[in-house]
Amino acid sequence: MRDNKPCPLAGKCGGCQLQDLRYSEQLDEKMDFCERTLDYWAPVAPILGMENPVHYRNKAQAVFGMQRGIVSGIYRKGTHYIVPVRDCMLEDSDADKIFQTVRKLMRKFAIMPYNEDMHDGVIRHVLVRKAVATGQILVVIVIGSSELRNKHQFASLIRQMHPNVETVLLNVNGEHTSMVLGDGPDQILIGKGYIEDVLCGLRFRISAKSFYQVNHSQAEVMYEVAMKMAQLKPTDVVLDAYCGTGTIGLVAASRGIEKLIGIEINPSAVEDARVNAQLNEIENAEFIEADASSYCKQMAKDKKKVNVLFMDPPRSGSDERFLSSAIKMGPDRIVYISCNIETLDRDLRYLTRFGEYEVIGFQPVDMFPYTTHVETIALLQKNVIEDNLVD
């Protein structure tokens, strides 16, 4: 496993909290945390780390501003002071090169960065997404309320200098917000408006606002573990709650199950999931735009059987509405993917207290080396209570 010299910006940007530890020591610390928090439930398998834990983030974003000239980087934690970044050890190296190109083009075309206090200037952020398996790159130029002059030429020069750039979008965000992208529709300057990647043998469309795992190699590791835990059978009906663009659900659907049902409240994510099913010619998948709690509650009322439930909620975890609905629906196995051990522990308490479930085990996966975050997969199984036989 590769160890790198500490980043000189580590104390300023706050992105890497474990810079002072060798990678093997980081894994030990994360494993210790998982065991201290979870091992009273069930065994915790050794954490799965990366062979080369650098430049793994396939999504990167930079804020642009003025500091004795045009700079780009990230806000120092808790402030709006820009820490200039030239070579981030976590982000894909192509992203740094594209940010550098944008700075050069801004000087060439005399385009100023956006000033959120004065509400003037133009370019506010640039977001870069890379499809690791295909090499395709998507670039989003985020501007304030002003128009970007020479926008098509600007985009063409980005592509000319970076031939892997498949599409360039223009997004407008003039709001006082910490969000990078504005809510309005993106304008396509070059390409189709999306890129495609291959994950676990399946092809997925990635747009600017799609949820997609930022660590491609570890996502494949995590999904394969989840499939093994699910113990999928040809007769299984699988429910993917919080399905997003359908990645984990479609991986399950491709393994020869009877049917996949994906639930997602975000309409654009549901549309992406349906497109991804078509891309992979998967016909046993149905994606529904709905609130997962309400839909599961109705499924339980209609006595619809689900064999496996996949859960991959946000950091805040699930909620009692969904968990109670899941219990009523009664899947045989629950595979819970969590990016927050504290909320995972909380939700496990609810499922085991109010449902007939037993926690079988955990598999930590290091999705975010050099940070304190750890992804954990939990397997729960419904108890089979047999009648006591009296001799």
GUVEXBA-667529 format. One line per 10 residues: number of its first residue (from 0); for each residue x, y, z of C-alpha. Coordinates in pm, whole numbers, plus 50000, padded with zeros to 5 digits. Layout:
# residues N
NUM) X/Y/Z  ...;
This chain:
# residues 391
0) 50000/50000/50000  50136/50336/49900  50207/50604/50157  50254/50964/50051  50426/51265/50195  50180/51470/50399  49992/51726/50192  50107/52080/50278  49742/52196/50269  49608/51929/50505;
10) 49582/52163/50802  49413/52434/50597  49151/52267/50379  49032/52003/50627  48966/51745/50357  49215/51486/50489  49186/51427/50862  49429/51132/50878  49733/51276/50699  49959/51203/50995;
20) 49894/50827/50977  50035/50568/50738  49760/50401/50539  49790/50075/50733  49748/50276/51054  49439/50447/50912  49282/50108/50844  49368/49993/51197  49206/50303/51346  48890/50263/51140;
30) 48870/49893/51221  48907/49967/51590  48626/50223/51572  48396/49975/51393  48465/49704/51648  48415/49934/51947  48081/50050/51807  47940/49736/51648  48099/49412/51766  47849/49364/52049;
40) 47592/49305/51774  47784/49054/51567  48133/48982/51425  48302/49260/51227  48508/49132/50933  48850/49290/50865  48818/49621/50682  48874/49613/50305  49126/49879/50207  49274/50001/49879;
50) 49599/49891/49717  49674/50247/49602  49465/50486/49814  49522/50812/49624  49347/51006/49346  49038/50789/49398  48768/51057/49388  48602/51053/49044  48404/51366/49132  48582/51692/49213;
60) 48471/52051/49243  48659/52377/49284  48549/52725/49384  48706/53016/49194  48808/53354/49335  49067/53633/49337  49380/53630/49556  49654/53825/49376  49514/53671/49061  49264/53397/48978;
70) 49277/53096/49211  49072/52780/49250  49043/52540/49537  48816/52467/49829  48681/52670/50118  48871/52635/50442  48647/52440/50679  48388/52666/50842  48480/52970/50630  48447/53113/50281;
80) 48821/53167/50251  48953/52983/49944  49249/52752/49997  49420/52736/49654  49473/52374/49546  49705/52268/49264  49747/51895/49323  49495/51720/49548  49604/51369/49645  49242/51247/49675;
90) 49090/51381/49353  49143/51229/49011  49450/51396/48863  49262/51497/48546  49040/51724/48756  49337/51931/48876  49455/51972/48517  49111/52087/48402  49088/52341/48685  49427/52474/48576;
100) 49303/52500/48216  48995/52693/48326  49213/52942/48514  49426/52995/48201  49119/53040/47980  48968/53289/48223  49282/53500/48190  49280/53457/47811  48917/53572/47778  48937/53828/48063;
110) 48665/53647/48259  48650/53727/48629  48558/53482/48904  48226/53536/49077  48228/53741/49398  47944/53621/49617  47962/53930/49842  47953/54187/49560  47737/53971/49328  47961/54043/49031;
120) 48203/53841/48820  48116/53522/48633  48267/53179/48706  48180/53052/49053  48260/52680/49052  48375/52408/48815  48265/52048/48872  48443/51754/48706  48316/51395/48695  48519/51112/48545;
130) 48397/50769/48440  48690/50558/48551  48623/50251/48334  48559/50444/48010  48780/50748/48076  48498/50986/47978  48490/51323/48156  48202/51562/48224  48273/51928/48307  48020/52171/48454;
140) 48098/52543/48453  47891/52711/48724  47837/53084/48685  47662/53355/48886  47382/53558/48731  47608/53690/48452  47637/53542/48104  47957/53358/48010  48104/53531/47706  48244/53312/47428;
150) 48101/53011/47612  48111/52772/47315  48469/52863/47230  48560/52836/47599  48415/52485/47614  48579/52384/47284  48919/52484/47415  48869/52276/47730  48792/51975/47513  49082/52051/47279;
160) 49325/52052/47572  49162/51748/47737  49039/51505/47465  48868/51276/47722  48615/51551/47796  48294/51419/47640  48055/51690/47750  48065/52043/47892  47764/52198/48065  47680/52549/48181;
170) 47494/52583/48512  47366/52905/48670  47377/52947/49048  47330/53301/49174  47187/53205/49512  47337/53252/49858  47389/52882/49916  47656/52626/49996  47531/52413/49706  47763/52403/49406;
180) 47500/52355/49135  47197/52573/49076  46851/52414/49054  46778/52523/48699  46837/52317/48384  47192/52289/48253  47283/52421/47909  47479/52174/47698  47780/52343/47536  47945/52026/47405;
190) 47839/51662/47392  47525/51478/47505  47506/51617/47856  47617/51298/48028  47893/51037/48038  47882/50659/48081  48078/50432/48313  48099/50056/48372  48051/49926/48726  48028/49557/48820;
200) 47996/49474/48451  47701/49709/48394  47689/50039/48207  47561/50347/48389  47477/50696/48267  47617/50975/48485  47478/51328/48463  47585/51636/48657  47337/51582/48940  47332/51200/48947;
210) 47433/51021/49265  47723/50792/49182  47984/50644/49416  48296/50862/49409  48538/50571/49459  48491/50340/49161  48715/50049/49263  48588/50036/49621  48228/50069/49504  48275/49746/49308;
220) 48421/49581/49619  48132/49704/49833  47861/49597/49588  48010/49249/49549  48009/49207/49927  47647/49327/49939  47550/49070/49674  47713/48788/49871  47537/48898/50189  47203/48910/50008;
230) 47230/48540/49913  47024/48607/49600  46808/48329/49457  46624/48300/49122  46286/48331/49297  46377/48641/49500  46190/48970/49482  46437/49243/49581  46352/49592/49705  46613/49870/49668;
240) 46507/50157/49893  46678/50493/49839  46774/50349/49499  46904/50672/49341  47008/50601/48983  46967/50227/49040  47327/50110/49070  47308/49848/49345  46957/49739/49247  47054/49680/48885;
250) 47359/49482/48993  47118/49259/49189  46873/49242/48898  47152/49123/48669  47223/48826/48898  46917/48628/48790  46655/48723/49049  46282/48724/48977  46223/49098/49014  46378/49423/49138;
260) 46171/49711/49272  46359/50038/49317  46208/50328/49512  46336/50684/49491  46168/51018/49565  46392/51221/49330  46226/51221/48984  46546/51283/48787  46720/50995/48965  46428/50766/48881;
270) 46453/50863/48515  46828/50789/48522  46758/50449/48681  46510/50359/48408  46759/50464/48141  47029/50255/48308  46800/49951/48305  46747/50000/47930  47120/50047/47869  47183/49704/48022;
280) 46874/49537/47870  46747/49451/48218  46376/49378/48200  46311/49248/48552  46353/49591/48714  46084/49844/48801  46168/50192/48934  45903/50388/49118  45901/50757/49209  45767/50755/49564;
290) 45843/50808/49929  46000/50482/50045  45820/50479/50381  45473/50523/50229  45538/50275/49951  45666/50004/50187  45370/50060/50417  45133/50005/50124  45325/49696/50014  45285/49553/50364;
300) 44913/49633/50363  44876/49460/50025  45072/49161/50163  45331/49184/49885  45630/48962/49956  45988/49086/49942  46278/48850/50004  46568/49096/50020  46576/49464/50117  46875/49680/50023;
310) 46910/50003/50222  47166/50274/50144  47034/50586/50322  47212/50924/50361  47438/50999/50659  47135/51081/50873  47029/50716/50837  46675/50596/50794  46373/50703/50999  46114/50526/51210;
320) 45846/50560/50941  46052/50362/50693  46189/50113/50946  45842/50033/51082  45714/49988/50726  46008/49758/50645  45934/49548/50952  45570/49513/50849  45675/49412/50500  45900/49144/50653;
330) 46187/49077/50410  46390/48763/50487  46721/48950/50467  46817/49317/50499  47146/49444/50360  47208/49786/50512  47490/49996/50359  47583/50283/50588  47825/50576/50571  47761/50664/50937;
340) 47814/50399/51204  47628/50597/51471  47303/50612/51272  47352/50250/51162  47371/50146/51527  47057/50346/51605  46860/50190/51318  46975/49839/51411  46834/49893/51758  46495/49974/51611;
350) 46492/49681/51366  46591/49427/51631  46364/49568/51901  46046/49596/51698  46114/49337/51428  46211/48970/51434  46560/49039/51304  46907/48928/51408  47228/49104/51308  47451/48845/51141;
360) 47768/49046/51075  47942/49354/50935  48188/49429/50658  48366/49768/50672  48496/49905/50339  48739/50197/50320  48571/50414/50057  48747/50736/50166  49116/50688/50250  49289/50968/50446;
370) 48953/51075/50593  48774/50958/50907  48479/50820/50708  48416/50448/50672  48145/50260/50484  47992/49961/50662  47766/49686/50530  47540/49508/50779  47345/49188/50723  47023/49126/50914;
380) 46824/48808/50888  46468/48740/50995  46444/48496/51281  46278/48164/51200  46091/48064/51515  46012/47695/51520  45740/47545/51737  45876/47359/52036  45798/46989/52011  45692/46820/52331;
390) 45791/46451/52359;
